[in-house]
């Protein structure tokens, strides 16, 4: 039951967008940031007025003002009814492809089904071809920025030269679905074989428009958006299909301006050489009697009893903190450990991502700026340490942060001065890093994981490490 101050007059609307009618004292000024971020309804009348104008997609909609209380006037009822009518017109609007921008494609899922996996990765155009996964053939070349990293021409495969569909641009399922969704591609279901589809242009150009239209529908039928989803969305690992979660991440990255391609297998460096054999019994007995050297200390051994730092005069922090380094810390290495297992789904790299300002050809992409793994929040849990170690060491390259220049000196202590921001930047960058896109029923959250080594930031060796000045102190 509504409260008294929320009672509505019978037969009158409760919410009325009135961007066009400023009966509520509104002005024609642009909405403020607070209004833009608020939960306000869009003025569909303005949206509807853009249909008959050119370049309507480049314009933004102005948000209307709400009437939270009904006062039963004809002006308010008329404004609400006009907004409702415009909303129905907008929702029932049929998108049409312009003749000059019309790009048609055909669905042929079995064209490259017999291509061996080794041959499609070692073809003429290099790795990343994924010929067996390309199921959509485009009639004409994709022009503009959209085609810079969308689709590949399948060449270099033995036994497929000069066959129907040769030298055509073929799309992956996520690429085709994204182009259909944004209205840049018209996907058709073929009624005849691929040899008839790509020969119809030569026949159609000789006839008139009526014959050409009849021939088009004789060769196949256009697919609806729902049919395209049912053909291209499937389970993980299903050939010629992409999972819904992976497509949502792909479309989100493409809409925000990134260049996205399927990830290829990364060549791994040789594993770490095996450890030396165990010591003999007499060597182990000597280590119990004689004090052993600490690899992290500077030519000093840990005493069996007493203070680690003896009282005395010290001229460097290094002489104080080095004996205190007792616990072993993680140290990243460029060679993965032999005991590290292989990466398992879903914690595996699925997409390579570049910024929009990075120019490169599709056949020879540079190293990606981001590597993204897609995870369904409903079917997986928080990754374990073993899963993250396999993801970072087996699927991401060695990318250490920039180290400080050892020749740079300064400061009163005579040692190298390291700004705290540089330390934080190196720790944030890490030695290896990957991004995990967690999809929870359409809501995407990007989480960055990295291999870090806090023990490598030995600040006492860099700040005031020399003698004199602030580096002088007395142990206590």
C-alpha positions as CSV (number, residue, x, y, z in Angstrom):
1,X,0.0,0.0,0.0
2,X,1.5,3.4,-0.9
3,X,2.1,6.1,1.6
4,X,-0.1,9.1,1.8
5,X,2.4,11.4,0.0
6,X,2.7,8.7,-2.7
7,X,-1.0,8.4,-3.5
8,X,-1.7,8.8,-7.2
9,X,-4.7,10.4,-8.7
10,X,-6.8,7.8,-10.4
11,X,-6.4,7.8,-14.2
12,X,-3.3,10.0,-14.1
13,X,0.3,9.0,-14.7
14,X,2.9,8.8,-12.0
15,X,6.0,9.5,-14.0
16,X,6.1,11.8,-17.0
17,X,9.2,12.6,-19.0
18,X,8.8,16.1,-20.2
19,X,12.0,17.3,-21.9
20,X,10.0,18.9,-24.7
21,X,7.4,20.6,-22.4
22,X,8.9,22.7,-19.7
23,X,5.8,23.1,-17.7
24,X,7.7,22.2,-14.6
25,X,9.9,25.2,-14.7
26,X,12.7,23.5,-16.6
27,X,15.1,25.4,-18.8
28,X,16.7,24.6,-22.2
29,X,20.2,24.4,-20.7
30,X,22.1,21.1,-21.0
31,X,21.6,18.7,-18.1
32,X,24.2,18.7,-15.4
33,X,26.4,15.8,-14.5
34,X,24.2,14.9,-11.6
35,X,21.1,14.7,-13.9
36,X,23.1,12.7,-16.4
37,X,24.1,10.2,-13.8
38,X,20.6,10.0,-12.3
39,X,18.1,7.3,-13.0
40,X,16.1,9.3,-15.5
41,X,14.0,8.3,-18.5
42,X,15.0,9.1,-22.0
43,X,12.9,11.4,-24.1
44,X,11.9,9.0,-26.9
45,X,10.3,11.9,-28.8
46,X,13.7,13.3,-29.5
47,X,15.0,9.9,-30.5
48,X,12.0,9.4,-32.9
49,X,12.7,12.7,-34.5
50,X,16.2,11.6,-35.5
51,X,14.9,8.7,-37.7
52,X,14.3,10.9,-40.8
53,X,17.6,12.8,-40.4
54,X,21.1,11.8,-41.6
55,X,23.8,10.7,-39.2
56,X,21.3,10.2,-36.5
57,X,23.6,7.6,-34.8
58,X,26.2,10.3,-34.0
59,X,23.8,12.3,-31.9
60,X,23.2,11.9,-28.2
61,X,19.8,11.8,-26.6
62,X,18.9,14.5,-24.1
63,X,17.5,13.2,-20.9
64,X,14.1,14.4,-19.9
65,X,12.8,15.7,-16.6
66,X,10.6,13.7,-14.4
67,X,7.2,14.6,-12.9
68,X,7.0,12.7,-9.6
69,X,3.5,13.7,-8.8
70,X,0.4,13.7,-11.0
71,X,-1.6,16.9,-11.2
72,X,-4.2,15.7,-13.7
73,X,-3.7,18.4,-16.3
74,X,-4.1,17.8,-20.0
75,X,-0.6,19.0,-20.7
76,X,0.9,16.3,-18.5
77,X,-1.3,13.6,-20.0
78,X,-0.5,14.7,-23.5
79,X,3.2,14.8,-22.9
80,X,3.1,11.3,-21.4
81,X,1.0,9.9,-24.3
82,X,3.4,11.5,-26.9
83,X,6.3,10.0,-25.1
84,X,4.7,6.6,-25.1
85,X,3.8,6.7,-28.8
86,X,7.4,7.7,-29.6
87,X,8.7,4.9,-27.5
88,X,6.6,2.4,-29.4
89,X,7.8,3.8,-32.7
90,X,11.5,3.6,-31.6
91,X,11.1,0.0,-30.4
92,X,9.3,-1.1,-33.6
93,X,11.8,0.6,-35.9
94,X,13.3,-1.7,-38.5
95,X,17.0,-1.2,-39.2
96,X,17.9,-1.3,-42.9
97,X,21.2,-1.6,-44.5
98,X,22.1,1.2,-46.8
99,X,23.0,0.1,-50.4
100,X,26.5,1.5,-50.3
101,X,27.2,0.1,-46.8
102,X,25.5,-3.3,-47.3
103,X,27.8,-6.2,-46.5
104,X,26.4,-9.7,-46.9
105,X,27.9,-12.9,-45.6
106,X,27.0,-16.5,-45.8
107,X,27.1,-19.3,-43.1
108,X,29.2,-22.2,-44.2
109,X,30.3,-24.1,-41.0
110,X,31.9,-27.1,-42.8
111,X,34.2,-25.3,-45.3
112,X,37.4,-25.7,-43.2
113,X,36.3,-28.6,-41.0
114,X,39.0,-31.0,-42.4
115,X,41.9,-28.6,-41.9
116,X,44.4,-30.1,-39.5
117,X,45.1,-28.1,-36.4
118,X,48.9,-28.1,-37.1
119,X,48.4,-26.8,-40.7
120,X,46.1,-24.0,-39.8
121,X,48.7,-22.7,-37.2
122,X,51.6,-23.1,-39.5
123,X,50.2,-21.7,-42.7
124,X,51.5,-19.0,-44.9
125,X,50.1,-16.2,-42.8
126,X,51.4,-17.5,-39.5
127,X,49.8,-18.4,-36.2
128,X,46.3,-17.2,-35.2
129,X,44.5,-18.3,-38.3
130,X,42.0,-20.6,-36.6
131,X,40.7,-21.8,-40.0
132,X,38.5,-24.6,-38.5
133,X,36.7,-22.1,-36.4
134,X,35.8,-19.6,-39.2
135,X,32.3,-20.4,-40.4
136,X,31.1,-17.1,-42.0
137,X,32.3,-16.0,-45.5
138,X,31.9,-12.3,-46.4
139,X,31.2,-11.5,-50.0
140,X,33.1,-8.2,-50.2
141,X,36.0,-6.8,-48.2
142,X,35.2,-5.2,-44.9
143,X,36.2,-1.6,-45.2
144,X,37.0,1.0,-42.6
145,X,38.3,0.7,-39.1
146,X,36.0,-2.2,-38.4
147,X,37.9,-4.4,-40.9
148,X,41.4,-3.7,-39.6
149,X,41.4,-6.5,-37.1
150,X,38.2,-8.4,-38.1
151,X,38.3,-11.5,-40.3
152,X,41.1,-13.3,-42.1
153,X,41.7,-14.4,-45.6
154,X,42.4,-18.2,-45.4
155,X,45.4,-18.8,-47.6
156,X,48.4,-21.0,-47.5
157,X,46.5,-24.2,-46.9
158,X,47.4,-27.1,-49.2
159,X,44.5,-28.7,-51.0
160,X,42.2,-25.7,-50.7
161,X,43.7,-23.4,-53.3
162,X,41.3,-22.1,-56.0
163,X,38.3,-23.7,-54.3
164,X,35.0,-21.9,-53.8
165,X,35.5,-19.4,-51.0
166,X,39.2,-19.0,-51.7
167,X,40.6,-15.5,-51.1
168,X,37.4,-14.5,-49.2
169,X,37.3,-13.0,-45.8
170,X,36.2,-15.5,-43.2
171,X,34.9,-14.5,-39.8
172,X,35.1,-16.2,-36.4
173,X,31.7,-16.7,-34.7
174,X,32.3,-13.8,-32.2
175,X,33.3,-11.5,-35.1
176,X,30.3,-12.3,-37.2
177,X,27.9,-12.0,-34.3
178,X,29.4,-8.6,-33.3
179,X,29.0,-7.2,-36.8
180,X,25.4,-8.4,-37.1
181,X,24.6,-7.0,-33.7
182,X,25.9,-3.5,-34.6
183,X,24.1,-3.6,-38.0
184,X,27.3,-3.8,-40.2
185,X,26.7,-7.3,-41.5
186,X,23.7,-9.1,-43.1
187,X,24.1,-12.9,-42.5
188,X,22.3,-15.3,-44.9
189,X,21.6,-19.0,-44.7
190,X,22.6,-20.6,-48.0
191,X,20.1,-22.7,-49.9
192,X,22.7,-23.9,-52.4
193,X,26.3,-24.9,-52.3
194,X,29.2,-22.6,-51.8
195,X,30.2,-22.9,-55.5
196,X,26.9,-21.4,-56.5
197,X,26.9,-18.6,-53.9
198,X,30.2,-17.0,-55.0
199,X,29.4,-17.4,-58.7
200,X,26.1,-15.6,-58.5
201,X,27.6,-12.2,-58.8
202,X,28.7,-12.8,-62.4
203,X,25.2,-13.9,-63.3
204,X,23.4,-11.3,-61.4
205,X,25.3,-8.3,-62.8
206,X,23.9,-9.1,-66.3
207,X,20.3,-9.1,-65.3
208,X,18.0,-6.3,-64.1
209,X,17.3,-5.5,-60.5
210,X,14.2,-7.7,-60.3
211,X,16.0,-10.7,-61.6
212,X,18.9,-10.0,-59.2
213,X,16.5,-9.8,-56.2
214,X,14.8,-13.1,-57.2
215,X,18.2,-14.7,-57.6
216,X,19.3,-13.6,-54.2
217,X,16.4,-15.2,-52.4
218,X,16.8,-18.3,-54.6
219,X,20.3,-18.7,-53.3
220,X,19.4,-18.3,-49.6
221,X,17.4,-16.4,-47.0
222,X,18.5,-13.7,-44.6
223,X,18.8,-14.7,-40.9
224,X,17.2,-12.9,-38.1
225,X,19.1,-11.7,-35.1
226,X,17.7,-14.6,-33.0
227,X,18.7,-17.1,-35.6
228,X,22.3,-15.8,-35.7
229,X,22.5,-16.1,-31.9
230,X,21.3,-19.7,-32.1
231,X,23.9,-20.6,-34.8
232,X,26.9,-18.9,-33.3
233,X,26.4,-19.2,-29.5
234,X,27.3,-22.6,-28.0
235,X,29.2,-24.4,-25.4
236,X,32.9,-24.0,-24.7
237,X,35.0,-26.1,-27.1
238,X,32.2,-26.5,-29.6
239,X,33.7,-26.0,-33.1
240,X,32.3,-22.9,-35.0
241,X,30.6,-21.5,-31.9
242,X,31.5,-19.2,-29.0
243,X,30.2,-19.3,-25.5
244,X,27.9,-16.5,-24.4
245,X,30.3,-15.3,-21.7
246,X,33.3,-15.1,-24.1
247,X,31.2,-13.2,-26.6
248,X,30.0,-10.7,-24.0
249,X,33.6,-9.9,-23.1
250,X,34.6,-9.7,-26.7
251,X,31.7,-7.3,-27.6
252,X,32.3,-5.2,-24.5
253,X,36.0,-4.7,-25.4
254,X,35.2,-4.0,-29.1
255,X,32.6,-1.4,-28.1
256,X,35.0,0.4,-25.9
257,X,37.5,0.7,-28.7
258,X,40.0,-2.1,-28.1
259,X,41.4,-4.4,-30.8
260,X,40.7,-8.0,-29.9
261,X,41.9,-11.2,-31.4
262,X,41.8,-14.8,-30.3
263,X,44.8,-15.8,-28.2
264,X,47.5,-18.0,-29.8
265,X,49.8,-20.5,-28.1
266,X,52.7,-18.7,-26.5
267,X,56.1,-20.2,-27.0
268,X,57.5,-21.0,-23.6
269,X,61.2,-20.9,-22.6
270,X,62.8,-24.1,-21.6
271,X,62.1,-25.2,-18.0
272,X,64.4,-24.6,-15.1
273,X,67.3,-27.1,-15.0
274,X,66.8,-29.7,-12.4
275,X,68.2,-29.1,-8.9
276,X,71.6,-30.7,-8.1
277,X,71.5,-34.1,-6.4
278,X,71.3,-34.3,-2.6
279,X,74.4,-33.9,-0.5
280,X,76.2,-36.9,0.8
281,X,75.8,-37.9,4.4
282,X,79.3,-36.6,5.5
283,X,78.6,-33.3,3.8
284,X,75.3,-33.0,5.7
285,X,77.0,-33.7,9.0
286,X,79.6,-31.0,8.3
287,X,76.8,-28.5,7.7
288,X,75.4,-29.2,11.2
289,X,78.8,-28.5,12.8
290,X,80.1,-25.6,10.7
291,X,77.9,-22.4,10.4
292,X,76.5,-22.1,6.9
293,X,76.5,-18.9,4.8
294,X,73.2,-17.1,4.3
295,X,72.8,-16.4,0.6
296,X,70.9,-13.2,1.4
297,X,73.5,-11.8,3.8
298,X,76.6,-10.0,2.8
299,X,79.6,-12.2,3.8
300,X,78.1,-12.7,7.4
301,X,76.8,-15.8,9.0
302,X,73.9,-16.1,11.4
303,X,75.0,-16.8,15.0
304,X,73.5,-19.8,16.7
305,X,72.5,-17.7,19.7
306,X,72.5,-14.1,20.7
307,X,71.3,-11.0,18.7
308,X,71.3,-11.0,15.0
309,X,72.6,-7.5,14.9
310,X,75.4,-7.0,17.4
311,X,75.8,-3.6,19.0
312,X,78.4,-1.5,17.2
313,X,78.9,1.4,14.8
314,X,77.3,0.9,11.4
315,X,77.7,3.2,8.4
316,X,75.2,1.6,6.1
317,X,71.7,0.2,6.4
318,X,72.9,-2.8,4.4
319,X,75.0,-4.0,7.3
320,X,72.0,-3.9,9.6
321,X,69.2,-5.3,7.4
322,X,71.1,-8.0,5.6
323,X,71.5,-10.2,8.8
324,X,67.8,-9.8,9.5
325,X,66.8,-11.4,6.1
326,X,66.0,-14.9,7.5
327,X,62.9,-16.0,5.7
328,X,63.1,-17.1,2.1
329,X,61.1,-14.9,-0.3
330,X,59.7,-15.6,-3.8
331,X,62.0,-14.6,-6.6
332,X,60.5,-14.6,-10.2
333,X,62.5,-16.4,-12.9
334,X,62.0,-16.3,-16.7
335,X,61.9,-20.1,-16.8
336,X,58.7,-21.8,-15.6
337,X,59.1,-24.5,-13.0
338,X,58.9,-28.1,-14.2
339,X,56.4,-28.8,-11.5
340,X,54.0,-26.2,-12.6
341,X,51.0,-27.9,-14.2
342,X,49.4,-26.8,-17.5
343,X,46.8,-24.2,-17.5
344,X,43.2,-25.5,-17.3
345,X,39.9,-24.0,-18.3
346,X,38.6,-21.6,-17.5
347,X,41.8,-20.0,-16.2
348,X,43.5,-19.8,-19.6
349,X,44.2,-16.9,-21.9
350,X,41.3,-16.6,-24.5
351,X,41.8,-13.1,-26.0
352,X,44.8,-10.9,-26.9
353,X,43.9,-7.2,-26.6
354,X,45.5,-4.0,-27.9
355,X,44.6,-0.4,-27.5
356,X,42.9,1.3,-30.4
357,X,46.0,3.5,-31.1
358,X,48.2,0.5,-31.8
359,X,48.5,0.0,-35.6
360,X,49.4,-3.5,-36.9
361,X,48.5,-5.9,-39.7
362,X,46.2,-8.8,-38.9
363,X,48.7,-11.4,-40.1
364,X,51.6,-10.1,-37.9
365,X,50.2,-8.6,-34.7
366,X,52.7,-7.3,-32.1
367,X,52.8,-8.7,-28.5
368,X,49.4,-8.0,-26.9
369,X,49.1,-5.3,-24.3
370,X,46.6,-7.3,-22.3
371,X,45.9,-11.0,-22.1
372,X,42.4,-11.8,-20.9
373,X,40.9,-15.0,-19.5
374,X,37.1,-15.3,-19.4
375,X,35.5,-17.0,-16.4
376,X,31.8,-17.7,-15.7
377,X,31.1,-16.7,-12.1
378,X,28.2,-19.3,-12.0
379,X,30.4,-22.3,-12.9
380,X,33.7,-21.5,-11.3
381,X,35.1,-20.4,-7.9
382,X,38.0,-18.2,-6.8
383,X,41.1,-19.5,-8.4
384,X,43.6,-21.4,-6.3
385,X,47.3,-20.6,-6.1
386,X,48.1,-23.6,-8.3
387,X,45.6,-22.3,-11.0
388,X,47.0,-18.8,-10.9
389,X,50.6,-20.1,-11.0
390,X,49.7,-22.2,-14.1
391,X,48.0,-19.2,-15.7
392,X,50.9,-16.8,-15.2
393,X,53.8,-19.1,-15.9
394,X,52.3,-21.1,-18.7
395,X,50.2,-18.6,-20.6
396,X,51.9,-15.2,-20.0
397,X,55.4,-14.1,-21.1
398,X,58.2,-12.9,-18.9
399,X,57.7,-9.2,-18.6
400,X,59.8,-7.8,-15.6
401,X,59.3,-4.2,-14.6
402,X,61.9,-1.6,-15.4
403,X,64.7,-1.6,-12.8
404,X,66.3,1.6,-11.5
405,X,69.6,2.7,-13.0
406,X,72.5,1.5,-10.8
407,X,74.8,4.3,-12.0
408,X,72.4,7.0,-10.8
409,X,73.7,8.4,-7.5
410,X,72.4,11.1,-5.3
411,X,71.3,12.0,-1.8
412,X,73.2,12.9,1.3
413,X,73.9,9.2,2.1
414,X,75.7,8.7,-1.2
415,X,73.4,5.8,-2.3
416,X,70.8,5.7,-5.0
417,X,67.6,7.5,-4.2
418,X,64.4,5.6,-5.2
419,X,61.1,7.4,-5.2
420,X,58.3,5.5,-3.5
421,X,56.2,6.0,-6.7
422,X,58.7,4.0,-8.7
423,X,58.5,1.1,-6.2
424,X,54.7,1.1,-6.4
425,X,54.8,1.2,-10.2
426,X,57.1,-1.8,-10.4
427,X,55.1,-3.8,-7.9
428,X,51.9,-3.0,-9.7
429,X,53.4,-4.0,-13.1
430,X,54.7,-7.3,-11.7
431,X,56.9,-9.8,-13.5
432,X,54.0,-11.5,-15.2
433,X,50.4,-10.3,-15.4
434,X,47.0,-11.4,-16.8
435,X,43.5,-10.1,-16.7
436,X,40.6,-12.3,-15.7
437,X,37.1,-11.2,-16.9
438,X,34.5,-12.5,-14.5
439,X,31.1,-12.7,-16.2
440,X,28.1,-12.9,-13.8
441,X,24.9,-13.1,-15.9
442,X,26.1,-10.3,-18.3
443,X,27.9,-8.2,-15.7
444,X,31.6,-8.1,-16.5
445,X,34.3,-7.4,-13.9
446,X,37.9,-7.2,-14.9
447,X,40.4,-8.4,-12.2
448,X,44.1,-8.1,-12.8
449,X,46.5,-10.8,-11.4
450,X,50.2,-10.5,-11.4
451,X,53.3,-12.2,-10.2
452,X,55.0,-9.9,-7.7
453,X,58.2,-10.1,-5.6
454,X,58.2,-7.8,-2.7
455,X,61.4,-9.2,-1.5
456,X,63.2,-7.9,-4.6
457,X,62.6,-4.3,-3.5
458,X,65.4,-4.1,-1.1
459,X,65.1,-0.5,-0.1
460,X,67.9,-0.6,2.4
461,X,70.4,-1.2,-0.4
462,X,69.1,1.8,-2.5
463,X,68.2,4.5,0.0
464,X,71.1,5.7,2.2
465,X,73.2,2.6,1.3
466,X,76.5,4.5,1.3
467,X,78.6,5.6,4.2
468,X,78.2,8.8,6.1
469,X,75.3,11.1,6.4
470,X,72.0,9.5,7.1
471,X,73.4,6.1,6.4
472,X,75.3,6.2,9.8
473,X,73.6,4.6,12.8
474,X,74.3,2.6,15.9
475,X,72.9,-0.8,16.5
476,X,70.9,-1.4,19.6
